[in-house]
């Protein structure tokens, strides 16, 4: 039989309101011994609160919704995991849905989550959403529920946004290769469709220009954030003997390049240096380990939740926060000076 507040109150010899106050960590004039006894009874009997009743009283569902574009992408999977863990520690549940990088799916999933009565929304947009920017902004403007855009932002739009400085990330990756002596640096990114890669590409151009290196368009290859697509296209750069290094748009792209390089008999970093982006956990399994640009997922999760809860408390408050990535140097870049 499920333990109720009434049962705990009877065993502890206190009132039902007193039990509720203690279990919700509310201030109450009660002895520490009684407080400890109430919590012990609840813990020993695996007491679970009635969330439906709690929601009626507080006018909250204690649930947060999140839309992510690709659950197979380790960066988004890790970010969702960090957000879920932090929310659970705060007494909230996370409802996660995946758009598969499709704007049509987001148009279906958004009302689905909102109709569940979520207290707040975390939205990581699909690449397709940017091609529908006018409709997207109109859709977001109609949302009454507090929300925050994460990782992929929107220019010229006033709402909560937590993003990384992708221009800086592209610059750091390219600058590291230049500092290692590389002058002919290829790049593989999803810059036509992905706003983050658009800015990473600008950072790449910044570093080249700063060092007086002329950009050759033959060094530039567009690819999806997928291992297979990068693998299929990598030879476009690997077949050019003048290219000594490649900046990859993320670590999955880097893995695709490495697979193709191995097939072509090219050694890393002896024949070709590669630098990734995201520094996801499996890059340490690469042989050699992958130098990469790290984005602190835990910091992004923490900032996201803080901003969302601030907006839940005050719907008029909006914040734009830009986090800085950093270079993690490992073994996939050869120094040639």
C-alpha positions in Angstrom: 0.0 0.0 0.0 1.3 3.4 -0.9 2.4 5.6 2.0 0.5 8.9 2.3 1.2 12.1 4.2 -1.5 11.0 6.7 0.4 7.8 7.4 3.7 9.7 8.0 1.9 12.2 10.2 0.4 9.4 12.3 3.7 7.6 12.7 5.6 10.8 13.6 2.9 12.2 15.8 2.6 15.5 14.0 0.1 17.2 11.7 -0.3 16.5 8.0 0.7 20.1 7.1 3.8 19.7 9.2 4.8 16.7 7.2 4.2 18.5 3.9 6.3 21.5 5.1 9.2 19.3 6.1 9.2 17.2 2.9 9.1 20.3 0.8 12.0 21.9 2.8 9.7 24.7 3.9 10.4 26.7 7.1 8.4 25.4 10.1 8.7 25.6 13.8 9.4 21.9 14.7 12.2 20.2 16.5 15.2 18.8 14.5 14.4 15.4 16.0 10.9 15.5 14.6 12.1 16.8 11.2 14.7 14.0 11.0 12.0 11.4 12.0 9.6 12.6 9.3 12.3 12.3 6.6 13.4 8.9 7.9 9.9 7.5 7.8 9.4 8.8 4.2 12.8 7.4 3.1 12.4 4.0 4.7 9.0 3.6 3.1 10.0 5.0 -0.3 7.4 7.7 -0.1 6.6 9.4 -3.4 4.6 12.6 -3.5 1.4 12.8 -5.5 2.6 15.0 -8.4 -0.9 15.6 -9.7 -2.0 17.0 -6.4 1.2 19.0 -6.0 0.6 20.5 -9.4 -2.9 21.5 -8.5 -1.8 23.3 -5.4 1.3 25.0 -6.9 -0.1 25.6 -10.5 3.1 23.9 -11.8 3.7 20.5 -13.5 7.3 20.4 -12.5 8.2 19.3 -16.0 10.4 21.0 -18.6 10.3 20.1 -22.3 13.3 20.0 -24.6 13.5 19.7 -28.4 16.8 18.5 -29.7 17.7 18.2 -33.4 19.7 14.9 -33.4 19.8 12.4 -30.5 22.6 10.5 -32.4 24.9 13.5 -32.2 27.0 13.0 -29.0 27.1 16.7 -28.3 23.3 17.0 -28.1 23.0 13.7 -26.3 25.5 14.8 -23.6 23.8 18.2 -23.3 20.4 16.6 -22.8 21.9 14.2 -20.2 23.4 17.1 -18.2 20.2 19.1 -18.3 18.1 16.2 -17.2 20.4 15.4 -14.3 20.5 19.0 -13.1 16.7 19.3 -13.4 16.1 16.1 -11.5 18.2 17.4 -8.6 15.8 20.4 -8.6 12.7 18.2 -8.4 11.8 18.6 -12.1 11.2 16.0 -14.9 12.4 16.4 -18.4 10.4 15.5 -21.5 12.7 15.0 -24.5 11.7 14.9 -28.1 13.9 14.7 -31.2 13.2 16.6 -34.4 15.6 14.8 -36.7 16.8 18.1 -38.0 13.4 18.7 -39.6 11.4 22.0 -39.2 8.2 20.1 -40.0 8.8 17.9 -36.9 9.4 21.0 -34.8 6.1 22.4 -35.8 4.4 19.2 -34.6 6.5 18.8 -31.4 6.2 22.3 -30.1 2.4 22.3 -29.5 2.6 18.8 -28.3 4.9 19.8 -25.5 3.1 23.0 -24.7 -0.2 21.2 -24.5 1.3 19.0 -21.8 1.4 22.0 -19.6 5.2 22.2 -19.3 6.6 24.9 -17.0 9.4 25.8 -19.5 10.8 24.9 -22.8 14.4 24.4 -24.0 14.7 24.5 -27.8 17.7 23.5 -29.9 16.6 24.3 -33.4 17.0 22.2 -36.5 19.2 23.3 -39.4 16.0 23.4 -41.6 14.5 26.0 -39.2 16.9 28.7 -40.5 15.4 28.5 -44.0 12.0 29.2 -42.5 13.2 32.1 -40.3 10.1 34.3 -40.7 7.7 31.5 -39.8 10.0 30.3 -37.0 10.1 33.8 -35.4 6.3 34.1 -35.7 5.9 30.7 -34.1 8.2 31.6 -31.2 6.5 34.9 -30.7 3.2 33.1 -30.0 4.6 31.0 -27.2 3.4 32.1 -23.7 5.5 29.4 -21.9 8.9 30.6 -20.8 11.6 29.3 -23.2 15.3 29.5 -24.1 17.0 28.9 -27.4 20.2 26.8 -26.8 23.3 26.3 -28.9 21.8 27.5 -32.1 20.7 31.2 -31.8 18.6 33.6 -33.9 20.0 37.0 -35.0 17.8 40.0 -34.6 15.3 38.3 -32.3 14.7 39.2 -28.6 14.5 36.1 -26.5 16.6 34.0 -24.1 19.6 32.5 -25.9 22.5 30.5 -24.7 25.2 29.9 -27.4 28.9 29.3 -27.8 31.2 31.7 -29.6 31.6 29.6 -32.7 33.6 32.3 -34.6 36.1 32.1 -31.8 36.1 28.3 -32.0 36.8 28.3 -35.7 39.6 30.8 -35.2 41.2 28.8 -32.3 41.3 25.6 -34.4 42.8 27.3 -37.5 45.2 29.4 -35.4 46.5 26.3 -33.7 47.3 24.7 -37.1 49.0 27.8 -38.3 51.1 28.0 -35.1 52.1 24.4 -35.8 53.5 25.5 -39.2 50.6 24.6 -41.5 49.8 27.0 -44.4 47.5 25.0 -46.6 44.5 24.2 -44.3 41.4 22.5 -45.6 38.0 22.8 -43.9 35.0 20.5 -43.9 31.8 21.9 -42.3 28.1 22.2 -42.8 28.3 26.0 -43.3 25.5 26.4 -45.9 22.8 25.0 -43.5 24.2 25.3 -40.0 24.5 28.7 -38.3 27.2 27.5 -35.9 29.3 26.2 -38.8 28.7 29.5 -40.6 30.5 31.3 -37.8 33.2 28.6 -37.4 34.0 29.2 -41.1 34.2 32.9 -40.5 36.6 32.2 -37.6 38.7 30.0 -40.0 38.8 32.9 -42.5 39.8 35.3 -39.6 42.8 33.2 -38.7 44.0 32.8 -42.3 43.7 36.6 -42.9 45.4 37.5 -39.7 48.4 35.3 -40.8 48.4 36.6 -44.4 47.3 33.3 -45.9 45.1 33.6 -49.0 42.0 31.4 -48.9 41.8 28.9 -51.7 38.1 27.8 -52.3 39.4 24.4 -53.4 40.3 23.8 -49.7 36.6 24.2 -48.7 34.2 21.2 -48.7 30.6 21.3 -47.4 29.5 18.2 -45.5 26.7 17.2 -43.1 27.3 16.5 -39.4 27.5 12.8 -40.2 30.4 10.3 -40.3 29.3 8.7 -43.6 28.8 12.0 -45.5 32.3 13.2 -44.3 33.8 9.9 -45.3 32.3 10.1 -48.7 33.6 13.7 -49.3 36.9 13.6 -47.5 38.9 12.5 -50.6 38.2 15.9 -52.1 40.7 17.3 -49.7 42.9 14.2 -49.0 43.6 13.9 -52.7 45.2 17.3 -52.8 48.9 16.9 -51.9 49.4 20.5 -51.0 46.9 20.3 -48.1 48.7 19.4 -44.8 45.9 19.8 -42.4 42.1 19.9 -42.1 39.6 21.7 -39.7 36.5 19.5 -39.2 33.1 21.0 -38.3 32.7 18.5 -35.5 34.2 15.3 -34.2 31.9 13.1 -36.3 33.2 14.8 -39.4 36.7 14.3 -38.2 36.1 10.6 -37.7 34.8 10.3 -41.3 37.9 12.0 -42.5 40.1 9.7 -40.5 38.4 6.6 -41.9 39.0 7.8 -45.4 42.6 8.8 -44.7 43.3 5.3 -43.3 41.8 3.7 -46.5 44.0 5.9 -48.6 47.1 4.9 -46.6 47.6 8.4 -45.1 48.9 8.5 -41.5 47.7 11.0 -38.9 49.4 13.3 -38.1 52.5 12.3 -40.2 50.7 12.8 -43.5 47.7 14.9 -42.6 46.8 16.8 -39.4 43.2 16.9 -38.3 41.5 19.0 -35.6 37.9 18.3 -34.5 35.2 20.3 -32.7 33.2 19.4 -29.6 35.8 17.2 -27.9 33.3 14.4 -27.2 34.3 11.5 -25.0 35.0 9.0 -27.8 37.8 11.1 -29.3 40.2 9.7 -26.8 39.7 6.3 -28.4 41.0 7.6 -31.7 44.5 6.5 -32.7 46.0 9.1 -32.4 43.8 11.0 -30.0 42.0 13.9 -31.6 42.9 17.5 -30.9 39.6 19.3 -30.7 37.7 22.5 -29.7 35.9 21.8 -26.5 32.5 23.3 -25.6 31.7 23.0 -21.9 28.4 21.1 -22.0 28.0 21.2 -18.2 28.4 25.0 -18.2 25.8 25.3 -21.0 23.4 23.1 -19.1 23.8 25.1 -15.9 23.3 28.5 -17.7 20.3 27.2 -19.6 18.5 26.1 -16.4 19.4 29.2 -14.6 18.1 31.5 -17.4 14.9 29.4 -17.8 14.1 29.5 -14.1 14.7 33.2 -14.0 12.2 33.7 -16.9 9.7 31.4 -15.1 10.0 33.7 -12.1 9.9 36.9 -14.3 8.6 36.4 -17.8 9.8 39.9 -18.8 13.4 39.0 -18.3 15.5 37.9 -21.3 19.2 37.2 -21.5 21.7 36.5 -24.3 24.7 34.5 -23.0 27.7 33.6 -25.2 30.1 31.0 -23.8 33.7 30.7 -24.9 35.1 27.4 -26.3 38.7 26.2 -25.7 41.3 24.2 -27.5 42.2 20.8 -26.2 45.5 19.8 -27.7 46.1 16.0 -28.1 48.0 14.1 -30.8 46.4 14.6 -34.2 48.3 17.7 -35.2 51.9 17.6 -36.4 54.2 20.5 -35.9 56.1 21.1 -39.1 58.2 24.1 -37.9 
